[in-house]
Amino acid sequence: MAEVRFRISISLDGYTAGPNQSAEQPLGEGGEDLHEWVTSLAAWREGHGREGGDDNPSTEAFEIQNRNIGAQVMGRNMFGPGPGPWPEDPPWNGWWGDDPPFHVPVFVVTHHEREPLELTDTTFHFVTDGVEAAIGRAKEAAGDRDVLLAGGANVAQQAIGAGLVDELHLSLVPILLGGGERLFDGVADSVKGFEQVRSIEAPGVTHLTYRRLG
Amino acid sequence: MAEVRFRISISLDGYTAGPNQSAEQPLGEGGEDLHEWVTSLAAWREGHGREGGDDNPSTEAFEIQNRNIGAQVMGRNMFGPGPGPWPEDPPWNGWWGDDPPFHVPVFVVTHHEREPLELTDTTFHFVTDGVEAAIGRAKEAAGDRDVLLAGGANVAQQAIGAGLVDELHLSLVPILLGGGERLFDGVADSVKGFEQVRSIEAPGVTHLTYRRLG
């Protein structure tokens, strides 16, 4: 049975993207620093057609976060800038060019209908009836494999709050963003805590894994 | 030369105490769960006149956090409920009874003047001219040893924001408090980040050490 995993990089003050997100700055001001640990890894670079890179304890965390993925779920803001209807001329086809790095079906939670978009071996499906429906469809598509909830904060909050996330992987980076999207806002009413599974110390980041209680 | 260390337990959503702090609930609703890792340690219990307890990787973190302390600094809310002038009948002498567990001079940052209070081998000094002054006096009292900034969030924010904290020790507990005092609010304007020194994985908690950049 497919499990749902959420992994995200988070600042010490709890933000998963910086303030003032835009098409030019999809991660907001300062948000790119959250992902330096991963974009500098040889394991990540290989999957994104780039050479070189590091091998350090973050490699293990990266592999744990990404193993056995059969489908992904993401929010509208992770797929593209918003809000509002999808632009048609030119169409917005994601941040990743013609060969997105997912290689599995991706379910995008949005208020706006759109036909599926196939780019190389990744098909984006646009789901307008909410996070739970998107996760349900992703589980079906994943079969025996797991579903990766890719982000952003809003979709993750809804999924965590509804008890739909089995495993939570946080890569905690010691920067302060001071604004942006805060991961755990509005979640505490329904979720009181998690069981700690492991933590991995790596250069400039600590990777924390938690499991849903109950 | 004395260094200034700040150590605090923090929830996954960034709070160092729960909502609705009071004399009956000095850590706020749910806040006691932040400290279970330490109050269950044999090393802590011994220092607080209690028997039994655990020995696990948290012991090492506890010893690192508390080694070589020559003086402490704390905020008014950590010493007692507030705000307002000190009550006189009966006087408020802290949460810890007649034998407080500090055994070094403690400098309490407050808006309200008060004579020093000596309880067994701990003397509380009440400092009305701000956090920087309190840390200065604590450094003087500590001599060759270090100053521990004990909390709470407000005093810590001021000290971190002013670049007065050399080492930051966070014990990250995977609970969600949903409200209360948030450690890093208002700090990001002056501090952009920290250097990660180490992290220690322990049962139900990860201990993170950071150092001030620059």
Chai-1 contact restraints between the chains, C-beta under 6 A:
chainA,res_idxA,chainB,res_idxB,connection_type,confidence,min_distance_angstrom,max_distance_angstrom,comment,restraint_id
A,D13,B,F184,contact,1.0,0.0,6.0,A-B,restraint_1
A,G14,B,G14,contact,1.0,0.0,6.0,A-B,restraint_2
A,P174,B,G193,contact,1.0,0.0,6.0,A-B,restraint_3
A,P174,B,F194,contact,1.0,0.0,6.0,A-B,restraint_4
A,P174,B,Q196,contact,1.0,0.0,6.0,A-B,restraint_5
A,P174,B,Y210,contact,1.0,0.0,6.0,A-B,restraint_6
A,I175,B,G193,contact,1.0,0.0,6.0,A-B,restraint_7
A,L176,B,F184,contact,1.0,0.0,6.0,A-B,restraint_8
A,L176,B,A188,contact,1.0,0.0,6.0,A-B,restraint_9
A,L176,B,V191,contact,1.0,0.0,6.0,A-B,restraint_10
A,G178,B,A188,contact,1.0,0.0,6.0,A-B,restraint_11
A,F184,B,D13,contact,1.0,0.0,6.0,A-B,restraint_12
A,F184,B,L176,contact,1.0,0.0,6.0,A-B,restraint_13
A,A188,B,L176,contact,1.0,0.0,6.0,A-B,restraint_14
A,A188,B,G178,contact,1.0,0.0,6.0,A-B,restraint_15
A,V191,B,L176,contact,1.0,0.0,6.0,A-B,restraint_16
A,G193,B,P174,contact,1.0,0.0,6.0,A-B,restraint_17
A,G193,B,I175,contact,1.0,0.0,6.0,A-B,restraint_18
A,F194,B,P174,contact,1.0,0.0,6.0,A-B,restraint_19
A,Q196,B,P174,contact,1.0,0.0,6.0,A-B,restraint_20
A,Q196,B,G204,contact,1.0,0.0,6.0,A-B,restraint_21
A,S199,B,E201,contact,1.0,0.0,6.0,A-B,restraint_22
A,S199,B,T206,contact,1.0,0.0,6.0,A-B,restraint_23
A,E201,B,S199,contact,1.0,0.0,6.0,A-B,restraint_24
A,G204,B,Q196,contact,1.0,0.0,6.0,A-B,restraint_25
A,T206,B,S199,contact,1.0,0.0,6.0,A-B,restraint_26
A,Y210,B,P174,contact,1.0,0.0,6.0,A-B,restraint_27
